[in-house]
């Protein structure tokens, strides 16, 4: 059993990484392997809705880690996305990354538990948290809760480590995700099938 963690911060060892590391440590404590993928500082191409991925299952752009992340998530049992808060929203790079990762490619992600983690100095955490969770809900991924919204506060990793409640939230998230992944595995072993999707009936508002 494994979980993919995406560090959506340009800083490889910053506040977002600090929060995700606590989640990862708790998952590993529960016997779940983890892998963290770093967004990095190179430009992230936005989705251009070309639709080519409908045929290939991968994005036509290969200059970043999107296609690697697609393959890693298909093989993983869970997903955690972390992002710093910029202007009360997630990092624009991570949104572009996830747009391309999920657009027309999310069917294999269905029923994999997922969670968002955000890091902020002071405000904007709940709006960022809400934005990221929308990727999971449209992909039929169970959203894993903690004991509060998944956010930490601090301007530096050292300050994040002083956020005792935030760190507790991260540990609880790790425990809850590990529990849900194991429950899903037990259900599969017992013959409990995942729900069969209905045929999509797109309804447009303008006729």
C-alpha positions as CSV (number, residue, x, y, z in Angstrom):
1,X,0.0,0.0,0.0
2,X,1.4,3.4,-0.9
3,X,0.5,7.1,-1.0
4,X,1.7,9.7,-3.4
5,X,2.3,13.2,-1.9
6,X,2.7,16.2,-4.2
7,X,4.6,19.1,-2.8
8,X,3.1,22.0,-4.7
9,X,5.6,24.5,-3.4
10,X,8.6,25.9,-5.3
11,X,10.6,25.4,-2.1
12,X,11.7,21.8,-1.7
13,X,12.2,22.0,2.1
14,X,9.8,24.8,3.0
15,X,6.6,25.0,5.1
16,X,4.5,22.8,2.8
17,X,7.1,20.1,2.8
18,X,7.2,20.3,6.6
19,X,3.5,19.7,6.8
20,X,3.5,16.9,4.2
21,X,6.5,15.2,6.0
22,X,4.4,14.9,9.1
23,X,1.6,13.3,7.2
24,X,4.0,10.9,5.5
25,X,5.7,9.9,8.7
26,X,2.3,9.0,10.2
27,X,1.3,7.0,7.1
28,X,4.6,5.1,7.4
29,X,4.0,4.5,11.1
30,X,0.8,2.8,10.0
31,X,2.6,0.6,7.4
32,X,1.8,2.7,4.3
33,X,4.7,3.5,2.0
34,X,5.0,7.1,0.8
35,X,6.6,8.9,-2.1
36,X,6.9,12.7,-2.4
37,X,7.0,14.5,-5.7
38,X,8.4,18.0,-5.8
39,X,6.7,20.6,-8.1
40,X,10.0,22.5,-8.5
41,X,10.6,26.0,-9.9
42,X,10.4,25.4,-13.6
43,X,7.4,26.8,-15.5
44,X,4.3,24.5,-15.4
45,X,2.4,24.5,-18.7
46,X,-1.3,25.1,-18.2
47,X,-3.9,22.8,-19.8
48,X,-4.9,23.9,-23.3
49,X,-7.9,21.5,-23.6
50,X,-6.5,19.9,-26.7
51,X,-8.2,16.6,-25.8
52,X,-5.2,14.5,-27.0
53,X,-5.0,12.8,-23.6
54,X,-8.4,11.2,-24.2
55,X,-6.5,8.8,-26.6
56,X,-3.2,8.4,-24.9
57,X,-4.0,8.8,-21.2
58,X,-1.1,11.2,-20.9
59,X,-0.5,14.9,-21.5
60,X,1.1,16.1,-24.7
61,X,3.5,18.3,-22.7
62,X,6.5,16.5,-21.2
63,X,8.7,19.3,-19.8
64,X,7.5,18.8,-16.2
65,X,6.4,16.0,-13.9
66,X,2.7,15.7,-14.9
67,X,3.0,12.5,-16.8
68,X,5.2,11.0,-14.1
69,X,2.6,11.9,-11.5
70,X,-0.2,10.4,-13.6
71,X,1.6,7.0,-13.6
72,X,2.5,7.3,-10.0
73,X,-1.0,8.0,-8.9
74,X,-2.4,5.1,-11.0
75,X,-0.1,2.8,-9.1
76,X,-0.7,4.4,-5.6
77,X,-3.5,3.7,-3.2
78,X,-3.9,7.3,-2.1
79,X,-3.0,10.9,-2.9
80,X,-2.1,14.0,-0.8
81,X,-1.6,17.4,-2.4
82,X,0.1,20.2,-0.5
83,X,0.3,23.8,-1.5
84,X,1.3,27.2,-0.1
85,X,-1.4,29.8,0.0
86,X,-0.9,32.7,-2.5
87,X,-3.6,35.4,-2.4
88,X,-6.1,33.2,-0.7
89,X,-5.6,30.4,-3.3
90,X,-3.3,27.5,-4.0
91,X,0.0,28.1,-5.9
92,X,-0.9,28.7,-9.6
93,X,1.6,26.1,-10.6
94,X,0.0,23.4,-8.7
95,X,-3.4,24.2,-10.1
96,X,-2.0,24.1,-13.7
97,X,-0.3,20.8,-12.7
98,X,-3.5,19.3,-11.4
99,X,-5.6,20.6,-14.3
100,X,-3.5,18.5,-16.7
101,X,-3.2,15.6,-14.3
102,X,-7.0,15.2,-13.9
103,X,-8.5,16.5,-17.2
104,X,-9.8,13.4,-19.1
105,X,-7.5,11.2,-17.1
106,X,-9.1,10.8,-13.7
107,X,-11.0,7.5,-14.2
108,X,-8.1,5.4,-12.8
109,X,-8.0,7.6,-9.7
110,X,-11.6,6.8,-8.7
111,X,-12.0,5.5,-5.1
112,X,-8.4,6.3,-4.1
113,X,-8.5,8.3,-0.9
114,X,-7.2,11.8,-1.3
115,X,-6.6,14.9,0.8
116,X,-5.3,18.5,0.5
117,X,-2.9,20.2,2.8
118,X,-2.3,24.0,2.7
119,X,0.3,26.2,4.4
120,X,-0.2,29.9,5.0
121,X,1.3,32.7,7.0
122,X,-2.1,33.9,8.3
123,X,-5.2,33.8,6.1
124,X,-6.6,32.2,3.0
125,X,-6.2,28.6,4.1
126,X,-9.9,27.5,3.9
127,X,-10.4,29.0,0.4
128,X,-7.2,27.2,-0.9
129,X,-8.3,23.9,0.8
130,X,-11.7,24.1,-0.8
131,X,-10.2,24.7,-4.3
132,X,-7.9,21.7,-4.1
133,X,-10.6,19.3,-2.8
134,X,-12.6,20.0,-6.0
135,X,-10.2,17.9,-8.0
136,X,-10.9,14.9,-5.8
137,X,-14.7,15.2,-5.7
138,X,-15.1,15.4,-9.5
139,X,-12.8,12.3,-9.8
140,X,-14.9,10.2,-7.3
141,X,-12.0,10.1,-4.9
142,X,-13.0,9.8,-1.2
143,X,-11.8,13.0,0.6
144,X,-10.1,12.1,3.8
145,X,-10.9,14.3,6.8
146,X,-8.8,15.1,9.8
147,X,-10.0,16.9,13.0
148,X,-10.0,20.4,11.5
149,X,-9.2,21.8,8.1
150,X,-5.8,20.6,6.9
151,X,-3.7,23.7,7.3
152,X,-0.6,24.8,9.1
153,X,0.6,28.3,9.9
154,X,4.0,29.8,9.8
155,X,6.4,31.8,7.7
156,X,9.3,29.3,8.0
157,X,9.5,25.6,8.6
158,X,10.6,26.3,12.1
159,X,7.5,28.3,12.8
160,X,5.3,25.5,11.3
161,X,6.9,23.2,13.8
162,X,5.6,25.5,16.6
163,X,2.0,25.1,15.3
164,X,1.1,22.3,17.6
165,X,-2.5,22.0,16.5
166,X,-1.5,22.1,12.9
167,X,0.9,19.3,13.4
168,X,-1.7,17.3,15.2
169,X,-4.1,17.8,12.3
170,X,-1.4,16.4,9.9
171,X,-0.9,13.3,12.1
172,X,-4.6,12.7,12.4
173,X,-4.9,13.0,8.6
174,X,-2.1,10.4,8.2
175,X,-3.9,8.0,10.6
176,X,-7.3,8.5,8.9
177,X,-5.9,8.0,5.4
178,X,-4.1,4.9,6.5
179,X,-7.2,3.5,8.1
180,X,-9.4,4.2,5.0
181,X,-6.8,2.7,2.6
182,X,-6.8,-0.5,4.8
183,X,-10.6,-0.6,5.0
184,X,-10.8,-0.3,1.2
185,X,-8.3,-3.1,0.8
186,X,-10.2,-5.3,3.3
187,X,-13.5,-4.6,1.4
188,X,-11.9,-5.7,-1.9
189,X,-10.6,-8.8,-0.3
190,X,-14.1,-9.6,1.0
191,X,-15.6,-9.2,-2.4
192,X,-17.1,-5.7,-2.0
193,X,-17.1,-4.2,-5.4
194,X,-16.7,-0.5,-6.1
195,X,-19.9,1.2,-7.4
196,X,-20.4,0.9,-11.2
197,X,-20.6,4.4,-12.8
198,X,-23.7,5.4,-14.7
199,X,-23.3,6.7,-18.2
200,X,-22.5,10.4,-18.2
201,X,-25.4,12.7,-19.0
202,X,-23.9,16.1,-19.6
203,X,-26.4,18.9,-19.2
204,X,-25.6,22.3,-20.6
205,X,-27.5,25.4,-19.5
206,X,-27.4,27.1,-22.9
207,X,-29.3,25.3,-25.7
